[in-house]
Amino acid sequence: MISPKYGSIKDNESTDEAVQRVCAEIEGAFDHIKAQCDDRQHTSLDKLKTAFFQYLWARCDFLASVFIVKQSEWATAQFLDLAHEYKNMLADLAFKQTYLLSKYPIDEQEADLLDMTKEDGGA
């Protein structure tokens, strides 16, 4: 078995269980981000989540492609090695989302747009 350098596999789990756990943690991070979003942003966030998982596995597959034998196992090890990076990046994304919505609340933007539309219509 390949042992990730960051110890992402707990003593009581297999490599596959560790991958499932990390994927669930990433899903949880996206749920946290979704809670910070306005409803109209959910479609874009779903696209980001899909692309994010595709990117992660493509990155790991690429890094593991150097190996002729057991490429899949090496890709899994890469995924678990990089798990801590995903958590930090998604936490930062949630923070930025909260910050941006506090600075530019959607309801205020919509009100501004309505005011601009009224002004343009009255000209």
Backbone atoms as SQL, in Angstrom:
CREATE TABLE atoms (id INTEGER PRIMARY KEY, chain TEXT, resi INTEGER, resn TEXT, atom TEXT, x REAL, y REAL, z REAL);
INSERT INTO atoms VALUES
  (1, 'A', 1, 'MET', 'N', 0.840, -1.185, 0.000),
  (2, 'A', 1, 'MET', 'CA', 0.000, 0.000, 0.000),
  (3, 'A', 1, 'MET', 'C', 0.882, 1.245, 0.000),
  (4, 'A', 2, 'ILE', 'N', 0.455, 2.280, -0.681),
  (5, 'A', 2, 'ILE', 'CA', 1.166, 3.546, -0.748),
  (6, 'A', 2, 'ILE', 'C', 0.747, 4.376, 0.455),
  (7, 'A', 3, 'SER', 'N', 1.695, 4.932, 1.145),
  (8, 'A', 3, 'SER', 'CA', 1.385, 5.730, 2.324),
  (9, 'A', 3, 'SER', 'C', 1.576, 7.210, 2.007),
  (10, 'A', 4, 'PRO', 'N', 0.490, 7.973, 1.913),
  (11, 'A', 4, 'PRO', 'CA', 0.621, 9.406, 1.624),
  (12, 'A', 4, 'PRO', 'C', 1.460, 10.119, 2.680),
  (13, 'A', 5, 'LYS', 'N', 2.259, 11.031, 2.224),
  (14, 'A', 5, 'LYS', 'CA', 3.191, 11.695, 3.131),
  (15, 'A', 5, 'LYS', 'C', 2.498, 12.549, 4.187),
  (16, 'A', 6, 'TYR', 'N', 1.263, 12.957, 3.955),
  (17, 'A', 6, 'TYR', 'CA', 0.554, 13.786, 4.924),
  (18, 'A', 6, 'TYR', 'C', -0.365, 12.964, 5.830),
  (19, 'A', 7, 'GLY', 'N', -0.269, 11.645, 5.754),
  (20, 'A', 7, 'GLY', 'CA', -1.033, 10.803, 6.654),
  (21, 'A', 7, 'GLY', 'C', -2.534, 10.963, 6.519),
  (22, 'A', 8, 'SER', 'N', -3.025, 11.090, 5.304),
  (23, 'A', 8, 'SER', 'CA', -4.447, 11.278, 5.075),
  (24, 'A', 8, 'SER', 'C', -5.265, 10.021, 5.334),
  (25, 'A', 9, 'ILE', 'N', -4.601, 8.880, 5.426),
  (26, 'A', 9, 'ILE', 'CA', -5.307, 7.634, 5.703),
  (27, 'A', 9, 'ILE', 'C', -5.267, 7.386, 7.206),
  (28, 'A', 10, 'LYS', 'N', -6.442, 7.228, 7.780),
  (29, 'A', 10, 'LYS', 'CA', -6.514, 6.933, 9.210),
  (30, 'A', 10, 'LYS', 'C', -6.222, 5.457, 9.434),
  (31, 'A', 11, 'ASP', 'N', -5.856, 5.121, 10.652),
  (32, 'A', 11, 'ASP', 'CA', -5.485, 3.743, 10.976),
  (33, 'A', 11, 'ASP', 'C', -6.585, 2.728, 10.680),
  (34, 'A', 12, 'ASN', 'N', -7.823, 3.144, 10.819),
  (35, 'A', 12, 'ASN', 'CA', -8.947, 2.209, 10.688),
  (36, 'A', 12, 'ASN', 'C', -9.617, 2.236, 9.321),
  (37, 'A', 13, 'GLU', 'N', -8.963, 2.782, 8.296),
  (38, 'A', 13, 'GLU', 'CA', -9.597, 2.854, 6.981),
  (39, 'A', 13, 'GLU', 'C', -8.650, 2.416, 5.879),
  (40, 'A', 14, 'SER', 'N', -9.274, 1.971, 4.787),
  (41, 'A', 14, 'SER', 'CA', -8.514, 1.602, 3.595),
  (42, 'A', 14, 'SER', 'C', -8.255, 2.853, 2.762),
  (43, 'A', 15, 'THR', 'N', -7.469, 2.689, 1.720),
  (44, 'A', 15, 'THR', 'CA', -7.201, 3.813, 0.812),
  (45, 'A', 15, 'THR', 'C', -8.502, 4.305, 0.186),
  (46, 'A', 16, 'ASP', 'N', -9.340, 3.375, -0.255),
  (47, 'A', 16, 'ASP', 'CA', -10.620, 3.761, -0.869),
  (48, 'A', 16, 'ASP', 'C', -11.508, 4.501, 0.122),
  (49, 'A', 17, 'GLU', 'N', -11.524, 4.051, 1.365),
  (50, 'A', 17, 'GLU', 'CA', -12.315, 4.740, 2.388),
  (51, 'A', 17, 'GLU', 'C', -11.760, 6.138, 2.656),
  (52, 'A', 18, 'ALA', 'N', -10.444, 6.276, 2.614),
  (53, 'A', 18, 'ALA', 'CA', -9.831, 7.595, 2.808),
  (54, 'A', 18, 'ALA', 'C', -10.231, 8.534, 1.671),
  (55, 'A', 19, 'VAL', 'N', -10.222, 8.021, 0.441),
  (56, 'A', 19, 'VAL', 'CA', -10.636, 8.838, -0.706),
  (57, 'A', 19, 'VAL', 'C', -12.096, 9.248, -0.553),
  (58, 'A', 20, 'GLN', 'N', -12.941, 8.318, -0.153),
  (59, 'A', 20, 'GLN', 'CA', -14.360, 8.630, 0.040),
  (60, 'A', 20, 'GLN', 'C', -14.535, 9.684, 1.129),
  (61, 'A', 21, 'ARG', 'N', -13.778, 9.565, 2.210),
  (62, 'A', 21, 'ARG', 'CA', -13.865, 10.535, 3.299),
  (63, 'A', 21, 'ARG', 'C', -13.419, 11.917, 2.835),
  (64, 'A', 22, 'VAL', 'N', -12.293, 11.959, 2.130),
  (65, 'A', 22, 'VAL', 'CA', -11.792, 13.254, 1.648),
  (66, 'A', 22, 'VAL', 'C', -12.780, 13.869, 0.659),
  (67, 'A', 23, 'CYS', 'N', -13.342, 13.050, -0.224),
  (68, 'A', 23, 'CYS', 'CA', -14.352, 13.561, -1.164),
  (69, 'A', 23, 'CYS', 'C', -15.566, 14.107, -0.404),
  (70, 'A', 24, 'ALA', 'N', -15.964, 13.415, 0.656),
  (71, 'A', 24, 'ALA', 'CA', -17.090, 13.888, 1.471),
  (72, 'A', 24, 'ALA', 'C', -16.731, 15.206, 2.168),
  (73, 'A', 25, 'GLU', 'N', -15.482, 15.330, 2.605),
  (74, 'A', 25, 'GLU', 'CA', -15.041, 16.591, 3.225),
  (75, 'A', 25, 'GLU', 'C', -15.072, 17.735, 2.208),
  (76, 'A', 26, 'ILE', 'N', -14.662, 17.435, 0.981),
  (77, 'A', 26, 'ILE', 'CA', -14.697, 18.459, -0.072),
  (78, 'A', 26, 'ILE', 'C', -16.149, 18.827, -0.382),
  (79, 'A', 27, 'GLU', 'N', -17.019, 17.824, -0.456),
  (80, 'A', 27, 'GLU', 'CA', -18.462, 18.085, -0.651),
  (81, 'A', 27, 'GLU', 'C', -18.981, 18.974, 0.476),
  (82, 'A', 28, 'GLY', 'N', -18.568, 18.674, 1.707),
  (83, 'A', 28, 'GLY', 'CA', -18.981, 19.484, 2.856),
  (84, 'A', 28, 'GLY', 'C', -18.496, 20.919, 2.750),
  (85, 'A', 29, 'ALA', 'N', -17.274, 21.080, 2.248),
  (86, 'A', 29, 'ALA', 'CA', -16.749, 22.439, 2.060),
  (87, 'A', 29, 'ALA', 'C', -17.580, 23.196, 1.021),
  (88, 'A', 30, 'PHE', 'N', -17.977, 22.495, -0.048),
  (89, 'A', 30, 'PHE', 'CA', -18.832, 23.137, -1.043),
  (90, 'A', 30, 'PHE', 'C', -20.215, 23.457, -0.468),
  (91, 'A', 31, 'ASP', 'N', -20.729, 22.603, 0.401),
  (92, 'A', 31, 'ASP', 'CA', -22.012, 22.897, 1.059),
  (93, 'A', 31, 'ASP', 'C', -21.895, 24.151, 1.920),
  (94, 'A', 32, 'HIS', 'N', -20.744, 24.288, 2.586),
  (95, 'A', 32, 'HIS', 'CA', -20.497, 25.486, 3.397),
  (96, 'A', 32, 'HIS', 'C', -20.467, 26.740, 2.508),
  (97, 'A', 33, 'ILE', 'N', -19.796, 26.634, 1.381),
  (98, 'A', 33, 'ILE', 'CA', -19.745, 27.763, 0.447),
  (99, 'A', 33, 'ILE', 'C', -21.146, 28.076, -0.051),
  (100, 'A', 34, 'LYS', 'N', -21.913, 27.037, -0.373),
  (101, 'A', 34, 'LYS', 'CA', -23.276, 27.226, -0.883),
  (102, 'A', 34, 'LYS', 'C', -24.136, 27.975, 0.132),
  (103, 'A', 35, 'ALA', 'N', -23.919, 27.694, 1.409),
  (104, 'A', 35, 'ALA', 'CA', -24.665, 28.387, 2.458),
  (105, 'A', 35, 'ALA', 'C', -24.336, 29.877, 2.492),
  (106, 'A', 36, 'GLN', 'N', -23.170, 30.249, 1.977),
  (107, 'A', 36, 'GLN', 'CA', -22.751, 31.651, 1.943),
  (108, 'A', 36, 'GLN', 'C', -23.261, 32.371, 0.698),
  (109, 'A', 37, 'CYS', 'N', -23.811, 31.606, -0.252),
  (110, 'A', 37, 'CYS', 'CA', -24.189, 32.149, -1.555),
  (111, 'A', 37, 'CYS', 'C', -25.641, 32.594, -1.609),
  (112, 'A', 38, 'ASP', 'N', -25.895, 33.472, -2.544),
  (113, 'A', 38, 'ASP', 'CA', -27.254, 33.829, -2.913),
  (114, 'A', 38, 'ASP', 'C', -27.786, 32.692, -3.793),
  (115, 'A', 39, 'ASP', 'N', -29.086, 32.457, -3.750),
  (116, 'A', 39, 'ASP', 'CA', -29.690, 31.356, -4.514),
  (117, 'A', 39, 'ASP', 'C', -29.309, 31.378, -5.991),
  (118, 'A', 40, 'ARG', 'N', -29.214, 32.551, -6.574),
  (119, 'A', 40, 'ARG', 'CA', -28.921, 32.633, -8.010),
  (120, 'A', 40, 'ARG', 'C', -27.499, 32.194, -8.335),
  (121, 'A', 41, 'GLN', 'N', -26.653, 32.042, -7.330),
  (122, 'A', 41, 'GLN', 'CA', -25.267, 31.621, -7.545),
  (123, 'A', 41, 'GLN', 'C', -25.102, 30.102, -7.525),
  (124, 'A', 42, 'HIS', 'N', -26.124, 29.378, -7.126),
  (125, 'A', 42, 'HIS', 'CA', -26.002, 27.927, -6.947),
  (126, 'A', 42, 'HIS', 'C', -25.626, 27.203, -8.234),
  (127, 'A', 43, 'THR', 'N', -26.155, 27.625, -9.358),
  (128, 'A', 43, 'THR', 'CA', -25.820, 26.969, -10.631),
  (129, 'A', 43, 'THR', 'C', -24.337, 27.126, -10.940),
  (130, 'A', 44, 'SER', 'N', -23.815, 28.321, -10.754),
  (131, 'A', 44, 'SER', 'CA', -22.379, 28.552, -10.994),
  (132, 'A', 44, 'SER', 'C', -21.527, 27.764, -10.019),
  (133, 'A', 45, 'LEU', 'N', -21.968, 27.669, -8.772),
  (134, 'A', 45, 'LEU', 'CA', -21.215, 26.906, -7.784),
  (135, 'A', 45, 'LEU', 'C', -21.215, 25.418, -8.134),
  (136, 'A', 46, 'ASP', 'N', -22.343, 24.906, -8.605),
  (137, 'A', 46, 'ASP', 'CA', -22.399, 23.496, -9.024),
  (138, 'A', 46, 'ASP', 'C', -21.437, 23.229, -10.175),
  (139, 'A', 47, 'LYS', 'N', -21.350, 24.166, -11.114),
  (140, 'A', 47, 'LYS', 'CA', -20.385, 24.031, -12.220),
  (141, 'A', 47, 'LYS', 'C', -18.959, 24.026, -11.682),
  (142, 'A', 48, 'LEU', 'N', -18.683, 24.912, -10.720),
  (143, 'A', 48, 'LEU', 'CA', -17.355, 24.982, -10.120),
  (144, 'A', 48, 'LEU', 'C', -17.026, 23.674, -9.413),
  (145, 'A', 49, 'LYS', 'N', -17.978, 23.126, -8.671),
  (146, 'A', 49, 'LYS', 'CA', -17.727, 21.882, -7.947),
  (147, 'A', 49, 'LYS', 'C', -17.403, 20.739, -8.913),
  (148, 'A', 50, 'THR', 'N', -18.169, 20.628, -9.981),
  (149, 'A', 50, 'THR', 'CA', -17.915, 19.589, -10.981),
  (150, 'A', 50, 'THR', 'C', -16.532, 19.768, -11.592),
  (151, 'A', 51, 'ALA', 'N', -16.222, 20.986, -11.990),
  (152, 'A', 51, 'ALA', 'CA', -14.920, 21.273, -12.597),
  (153, 'A', 51, 'ALA', 'C', -13.787, 21.054, -11.589),
  (154, 'A', 52, 'PHE', 'N', -14.032, 21.384, -10.341),
  (155, 'A', 52, 'PHE', 'CA', -13.027, 21.240, -9.298),
  (156, 'A', 52, 'PHE', 'C', -12.641, 19.773, -9.124),
  (157, 'A', 53, 'PHE', 'N', -13.641, 18.888, -9.004),
  (158, 'A', 53, 'PHE', 'CA', -13.356, 17.464, -8.880),
  (159, 'A', 53, 'PHE', 'C', -12.665, 16.928, -10.137),
  (160, 'A', 54, 'GLN', 'N', -13.101, 17.371, -11.304),
  (161, 'A', 54, 'GLN', 'CA', -12.454, 16.932, -12.543),
  (162, 'A', 54, 'GLN', 'C', -10.993, 17.389, -12.571),
  (163, 'A', 55, 'TYR', 'N', -10.750, 18.608, -12.176),
  (164, 'A', 55, 'TYR', 'CA', -9.387, 19.133, -12.122),
  (165, 'A', 55, 'TYR', 'C', -8.521, 18.320, -11.160),
  (166, 'A', 56, 'LEU', 'N', -9.044, 18.058, -9.960),
  (167, 'A', 56, 'LEU', 'CA', -8.269, 17.327, -8.959),
  (168, 'A', 56, 'LEU', 'C', -7.824, 15.966, -9.483),
  (169, 'A', 57, 'TRP', 'N', -8.774, 15.223, -10.050),
  (170, 'A', 57, 'TRP', 'CA', -8.427, 13.889, -10.532),
  (171, 'A', 57, 'TRP', 'C', -7.542, 13.956, -11.778),
  (172, 'A', 58, 'ALA', 'N', -7.780, 14.934, -12.650),
  (173, 'A', 58, 'ALA', 'CA', -6.920, 15.080, -13.830),
  (174, 'A', 58, 'ALA', 'C', -5.495, 15.430, -13.408),
  (175, 'A', 59, 'ARG', 'N', -5.372, 16.297, -12.427),
  (176, 'A', 59, 'ARG', 'CA', -4.042, 16.663, -11.912),
  (177, 'A', 59, 'ARG', 'C', -3.331, 15.436, -11.348),
  (178, 'A', 60, 'CYS', 'N', -4.052, 14.660, -10.556),
  (179, 'A', 60, 'CYS', 'CA', -3.464, 13.471, -9.946),
  (180, 'A', 60, 'CYS', 'C', -3.125, 12.420, -11.011),
  (181, 'A', 61, 'ASP', 'N', -4.011, 12.248, -11.979),
  (182, 'A', 61, 'ASP', 'CA', -3.732, 11.309, -13.067),
  (183, 'A', 61, 'ASP', 'C', -2.498, 11.734, -13.851),
  (184, 'A', 62, 'PHE', 'N', -2.366, 13.034, -14.101),
  (185, 'A', 62, 'PHE', 'CA', -1.201, 13.531, -14.826),
  (186, 'A', 62, 'PHE', 'C', 0.083, 13.266, -14.046),
  (187, 'A', 63, 'LEU', 'N', 0.065, 13.613, -12.753),
  (188, 'A', 63, 'LEU', 'CA', 1.262, 13.395, -11.940),
  (189, 'A', 63, 'LEU', 'C', 1.634, 11.920, -11.880),
  (190, 'A', 64, 'ALA', 'N', 0.619, 11.055, -11.859),
  (191, 'A', 64, 'ALA', 'CA', 0.868, 9.611, -11.776),
  (192, 'A', 64, 'ALA', 'C', 1.180, 8.988, -13.130),
  (193, 'A', 65, 'SER', 'N', 0.974, 9.719, -14.211),
  (194, 'A', 65, 'SER', 'CA', 1.162, 9.147, -15.549),
  (195, 'A', 65, 'SER', 'C', 2.615, 8.787, -15.845),
  (196, 'A', 66, 'VAL', 'N', 3.514, 9.245, -15.016),
  (197, 'A', 66, 'VAL', 'CA', 4.921, 8.922, -15.187),
  (198, 'A', 66, 'VAL', 'C', 5.186, 7.442, -14.863),
  (199, 'A', 67, 'PHE', 'N', 4.286, 6.841, -14.085),
  (200, 'A', 67, 'PHE', 'CA', 4.460, 5.453, -13.677),
  (201, 'A', 67, 'PHE', 'C', 3.779, 4.513, -14.663),
  (202, 'A', 68, 'ILE', 'N', 4.460, 3.464, -15.051),
  (203, 'A', 68, 'ILE', 'CA', 3.907, 2.490, -15.984),
  (204, 'A', 68, 'ILE', 'C', 2.984, 1.518, -15.256),
  (205, 'A', 69, 'VAL', 'N', 3.414, 1.085, -14.076),
  (206, 'A', 69, 'VAL', 'CA', 2.662, 0.109, -13.300),
  (207, 'A', 69, 'VAL', 'C', 1.956, 0.824, -12.148),
  (208, 'A', 70, 'LYS', 'N', 0.756, 0.404, -11.866),
  (209, 'A', 70, 'LYS', 'CA', -0.021, 0.910, -10.727),
  (210, 'A', 70, 'LYS', 'C', -0.254, 2.417, -10.792),
  (211, 'A', 71, 'GLN', 'N', -0.499, 2.907, -11.991),
  (212, 'A', 71, 'GLN', 'CA', -0.746, 4.344, -12.158),
  (213, 'A', 71, 'GLN', 'C', -1.953, 4.785, -11.329),
  (214, 'A', 72, 'SER', 'N', -3.001, 3.960, -11.307),
  (215, 'A', 72, 'SER', 'CA', -4.212, 4.301, -10.556),
  (216, 'A', 72, 'SER', 'C', -3.916, 4.469, -9.065),
  (217, 'A', 73, 'GLU', 'N', -3.109, 3.580, -8.508),
  (218, 'A', 73, 'GLU', 'CA', -2.760, 3.675, -7.089),
  (219, 'A', 73, 'GLU', 'C', -1.958, 4.940, -6.799),
  (220, 'A', 74, 'TRP', 'N', -1.055, 5.283, -7.725),
  (221, 'A', 74, 'TRP', 'CA', -0.277, 6.507, -7.544),
  (222, 'A', 74, 'TRP', 'C', -1.162, 7.752, -7.652),
  (223, 'A', 75, 'ALA', 'N', -2.143, 7.717, -8.541),
  (224, 'A', 75, 'ALA', 'CA', -3.069, 8.850, -8.656),
  (225, 'A', 75, 'ALA', 'C', -3.857, 9.014, -7.362),
  (226, 'A', 76, 'THR', 'N', -4.280, 7.905, -6.787),
  (227, 'A', 76, 'THR', 'CA', -5.006, 7.952, -5.510),
  (228, 'A', 76, 'THR', 'C', -4.114, 8.513, -4.412),
  (229, 'A', 77, 'ALA', 'N', -2.866, 8.080, -4.380),
  (230, 'A', 77, 'ALA', 'CA', -1.932, 8.596, -3.384),
  (231, 'A', 77, 'ALA', 'C', -1.721, 10.101, -3.560),
  (232, 'A', 78, 'GLN', 'N', -1.610, 10.551, -4.812),
  (233, 'A', 78, 'GLN', 'CA', -1.476, 11.989, -5.081),
  (234, 'A', 78, 'GLN', 'C', -2.688, 12.746, -4.551),
  (235, 'A', 79, 'PHE', 'N', -3.872, 12.192, -4.803),
  (236, 'A', 79, 'PHE', 'CA', -5.113, 12.828, -4.342),
  (237, 'A', 79, 'PHE', 'C', -5.078, 12.989, -2.819),
  (238, 'A', 80, 'LEU', 'N', -4.690, 11.941, -2.122),
  (239, 'A', 80, 'LEU', 'CA', -4.653, 12.011, -0.660),
  (240, 'A', 80, 'LEU', 'C', -3.529, 12.918, -0.172),
  (241, 'A', 81, 'ASP', 'N', -2.419, 12.939, -0.870),
  (242, 'A', 81, 'ASP', 'CA', -1.316, 13.837, -0.496),
  (243, 'A', 81, 'ASP', 'C', -1.724, 15.302, -0.602),
  (244, 'A', 82, 'LEU', 'N', -2.544, 15.601, -1.588),
  (245, 'A', 82, 'LEU', 'CA', -2.921, 16.995, -1.841),
  (246, 'A', 82, 'LEU', 'C', -4.188, 17.423, -1.108),
  (247, 'A', 83, 'ALA', 'N', -4.781, 16.528, -0.337),
  (248, 'A', 83, 'ALA', 'CA', -6.062, 16.813, 0.317),
  (249, 'A', 83, 'ALA', 'C', -6.029, 18.089, 1.159),
  (250, 'A', 84, 'HIS', 'N', -4.951, 18.302, 1.864),
  (251, 'A', 84, 'HIS', 'CA', -4.865, 19.490, 2.715),
  (252, 'A', 84, 'HIS', 'C', -4.936, 20.781, 1.900),
  (253, 'A', 85, 'GLU', 'N', -4.401, 20.763, 0.677),
  (254, 'A', 85, 'GLU', 'CA', -4.460, 21.945, -0.181),
  (255, 'A', 85, 'GLU', 'C', -5.902, 22.274, -0.553),
  (256, 'A', 86, 'TYR', 'N', -6.690, 21.247, -0.832),
  (257, 'A', 86, 'TYR', 'CA', -8.084, 21.453, -1.224),
  (258, 'A', 86, 'TYR', 'C', -8.860, 22.125, -0.102),
  (259, 'A', 87, 'LYS', 'N', -8.623, 21.644, 1.105),
  (260, 'A', 87, 'LYS', 'CA', -9.347, 22.192, 2.263),
  (261, 'A', 87, 'LYS', 'C', -9.033, 23.676, 2.442),
  (262, 'A', 88, 'ASN', 'N', -7.757, 24.012, 2.357),
  (263, 'A', 88, 'ASN', 'CA', -7.354, 25.412, 2.522),
  (264, 'A', 88, 'ASN', 'C', -7.929, 26.290, 1.419),
  (265, 'A', 89, 'MET', 'N', -7.869, 25.791, 0.180),
  (266, 'A', 89, 'MET', 'CA', -8.358, 26.578, -0.944),
  (267, 'A', 89, 'MET', 'C', -9.869, 26.805, -0.846),
  (268, 'A', 90, 'LEU', 'N', -10.617, 25.778, -0.471),
  (269, 'A', 90, 'LEU', 'CA', -12.071, 25.923, -0.368),
  (270, 'A', 90, 'LEU', 'C', -12.468, 26.794, 0.819),
  (271, 'A', 91, 'ALA', 'N', -11.715, 26.723, 1.903),
  (272, 'A', 91, 'ALA', 'CA', -11.979, 27.608, 3.042),
  (273, 'A', 91, 'ALA', 'C', -11.759, 29.064, 2.631),
  (274, 'A', 92, 'ASP', 'N', -10.709, 29.307, 1.850),
  (275, 'A', 92, 'ASP', 'CA', -10.435, 30.652, 1.349),
  (276, 'A', 92, 'ASP', 'C', -11.549, 31.123, 0.414),
  (277, 'A', 93, 'LEU', 'N', -12.038, 30.227, -0.430),
  (278, 'A', 93, 'LEU', 'CA', -13.134, 30.569, -1.337),
  (279, 'A', 93, 'LEU', 'C', -14.397, 30.952, -0.555),
  (280, 'A', 94, 'ALA', 'N', -14.706, 30.210, 0.502),
  (281, 'A', 94, 'ALA', 'CA', -15.869, 30.525, 1.335),
  (282, 'A', 94, 'ALA', 'C', -15.704, 31.890, 2.000),
  (283, 'A', 95, 'PHE', 'N', -14.499, 32.169, 2.485),
  (284, 'A', 95, 'PHE', 'CA', -14.221, 33.459, 3.123),
  (285, 'A', 95, 'PHE', 'C', -14.409, 34.602, 2.126),
  (286, 'A', 96, 'LYS', 'N', -13.859, 34.433, 0.926),
  (287, 'A', 96, 'LYS', 'CA', -13.983, 35.487, -0.091),
  (288, 'A', 96, 'LYS', 'C', -15.441, 35.695, -0.501),
  (289, 'A', 97, 'GLN', 'N', -16.205, 34.600, -0.581),
  (290, 'A', 97, 'GLN', 'CA', -17.618, 34.705, -0.935),
  (291, 'A', 97, 'GLN', 'C', -18.360, 35.524, 0.118),
  (292, 'A', 98, 'THR', 'N', -18.114, 35.224, 1.374),
  (293, 'A', 98, 'THR', 'CA', -18.748, 35.956, 2.465),
  (294, 'A', 98, 'THR', 'C', -18.365, 37.428, 2.408),
  (295, 'A', 99, 'TYR', 'N', -17.091, 37.695, 2.178),
  (296, 'A', 99, 'TYR', 'CA', -16.604, 39.074, 2.110),
  (297, 'A', 99, 'TYR', 'C', -17.252, 39.826, 0.948),
  (298, 'A', 100, 'LEU', 'N', -17.262, 39.216, -0.238),
  (299, 'A', 100, 'LEU', 'CA', -17.823, 39.894, -1.406),
  (300, 'A', 100, 'LEU', 'C', -19.306, 40.196, -1.233),
  (301, 'A', 101, 'LEU', 'N', -20.048, 39.237, -0.678),
  (302, 'A', 101, 'LEU', 'CA', -21.474, 39.490, -0.473),
  (303, 'A', 101, 'LEU', 'C', -21.714, 40.547, 0.601),
  (304, 'A', 102, 'SER', 'N', -20.802, 40.668, 1.558),
  (305, 'A', 102, 'SER', 'CA', -20.967, 41.720, 2.562),
  (306, 'A', 102, 'SER', 'C', -20.694, 43.092, 1.946),
  (307, 'A', 103, 'LYS', 'N', -19.759, 43.150, 0.987),
  (308, 'A', 103, 'LYS', 'CA', -19.435, 44.423, 0.335),
  (309, 'A', 103, 'LYS', 'C', -20.419, 44.780, -0.780),
  (310, 'A', 104, 'TYR', 'N', -20.941, 43.752, -1.445),
  (311, 'A', 104, 'TYR', 'CA', -21.826, 43.962, -2.592),
  (312, 'A', 104, 'TYR', 'C', -23.068, 43.084, -2.461),
  (313, 'A', 105, 'PRO', 'N', -23.941, 43.396, -1.468),
  (314, 'A', 105, 'PRO', 'CA', -25.139, 42.567, -1.273),
  (315, 'A', 105, 'PRO', 'C', -25.997, 42.510, -2.543),
  (316, 'A', 106, 'ILE', 'N', -26.494, 41.330, -2.853),
  (317, 'A', 106, 'ILE', 'CA', -27.266, 41.111, -4.071),
  (318, 'A', 106, 'ILE', 'C', -28.500, 42.015, -4.109),
  (319, 'A', 107, 'ASP', 'N', -29.203, 42.122, -2.984),
  (320, 'A', 107, 'ASP', 'CA', -30.422, 42.939, -2.995),
  (321, 'A', 107, 'ASP', 'C', -30.112, 44.404, -3.279),
  (322, 'A', 108, 'GLU', 'N', -28.982, 44.902, -2.807),
  (323, 'A', 108, 'GLU', 'CA', -28.589, 46.289, -3.110),
  (324, 'A', 108, 'GLU', 'C', -28.218, 46.430, -4.589),
  (325, 'A', 109, 'GLN', 'N', -27.539, 45.428, -5.145),
  (326, 'A', 109, 'GLN', 'CA', -27.195, 45.471, -6.565),
  (327, 'A', 109, 'GLN', 'C', -28.465, 45.488, -7.409),
  (328, 'A', 110, 'GLU', 'N', -29.434, 44.646, -7.031),
  (329, 'A', 110, 'GLU', 'CA', -30.691, 44.600, -7.781),
  (330, 'A', 110, 'GLU', 'C', -31.434, 45.929, -7.682),
  (331, 'A', 111, 'ALA', 'N', -31.432, 46.536, -6.499),
  (332, 'A', 111, 'ALA', 'CA', -32.075, 47.834, -6.335),
  (333, 'A', 111, 'ALA', 'C', -31.396, 48.891, -7.194),
  (334, 'A', 112, 'ASP', 'N', -30.069, 48.863, -7.232),
  (335, 'A', 112, 'ASP', 'CA', -29.324, 49.803, -8.074),
  (336, 'A', 112, 'ASP', 'C', -29.670, 49.605, -9.552),
  (337, 'A', 113, 'LEU', 'N', -29.778, 48.339, -9.971),
  (338, 'A', 113, 'LEU', 'CA', -30.141, 48.053, -11.360),
  (339, 'A', 113, 'LEU', 'C', -31.535, 48.571, -11.690),
  (340, 'A', 114, 'LEU', 'N', -32.459, 48.392, -10.765),
  (341, 'A', 114, 'LEU', 'CA', -33.818, 48.898, -10.980),
  (342, 'A', 114, 'LEU', 'C', -33.825, 50.415, -11.089),
  (343, 'A', 115, 'ASP', 'N', -33.044, 51.073, -10.231),
  (344, 'A', 115, 'ASP', 'CA', -32.946, 52.538, -10.285),
  (345, 'A', 115, 'ASP', 'C', -32.351, 52.984, -11.624),
  (346, 'A', 116, 'MET', 'N', -31.315, 52.267, -12.101),
  (347, 'A', 116, 'MET', 'CA', -30.702, 52.616, -13.375),
  (348, 'A', 116, 'MET', 'C', -31.701, 52.408, -14.524),
  (349, 'A', 117, 'THR', 'N', -32.478, 51.359, -14.447),
  (350, 'A', 117, 'THR', 'CA', -33.469, 51.081, -15.485),
  (351, 'A', 117, 'THR', 'C', -34.529, 52.166, -15.507),
  (352, 'A', 118, 'LYS', 'N', -34.965, 52.609, -14.349),
  (353, 'A', 118, 'LYS', 'CA', -35.966, 53.667, -14.263),
  (354, 'A', 118, 'LYS', 'C', -35.412, 54.967, -14.836),
  (355, 'A', 119, 'GLU', 'N', -34.147, 55.259, -14.520),
  (356, 'A', 119, 'GLU', 'CA', -33.529, 56.479, -15.012),
  (357, 'A', 119, 'GLU', 'C', -33.379, 56.421, -16.541),
  (358, 'A', 120, 'ASP', 'N', -32.992, 55.277, -17.074),
  (359, 'A', 120, 'ASP', 'CA', -32.844, 55.139, -18.528),
  (360, 'A', 120, 'ASP', 'C', -34.183, 55.205, -19.224),
  (361, 'A', 121, 'GLY', 'N', -35.214, 54.667, -18.596),
  (362, 'A', 121, 'GLY', 'CA', -36.554, 54.675, -19.203),
  (363, 'A', 121, 'GLY', 'C', -37.191, 56.051, -19.198),
  (364, 'A', 122, 'GLY', 'N', -36.801, 56.890, -18.266),
  (365, 'A', 122, 'GLY', 'CA', -37.388, 58.215, -18.163),
  (366, 'A', 122, 'GLY', 'C', -36.711, 59.246, -19.027),
  (367, 'A', 123, 'ALA', 'N', -35.607, 58.879, -19.675),
  (368, 'A', 123, 'ALA', 'CA', -34.840, 59.847, -20.458),
  (369, 'A', 123, 'ALA', 'C', -35.460, 60.112, -21.795);
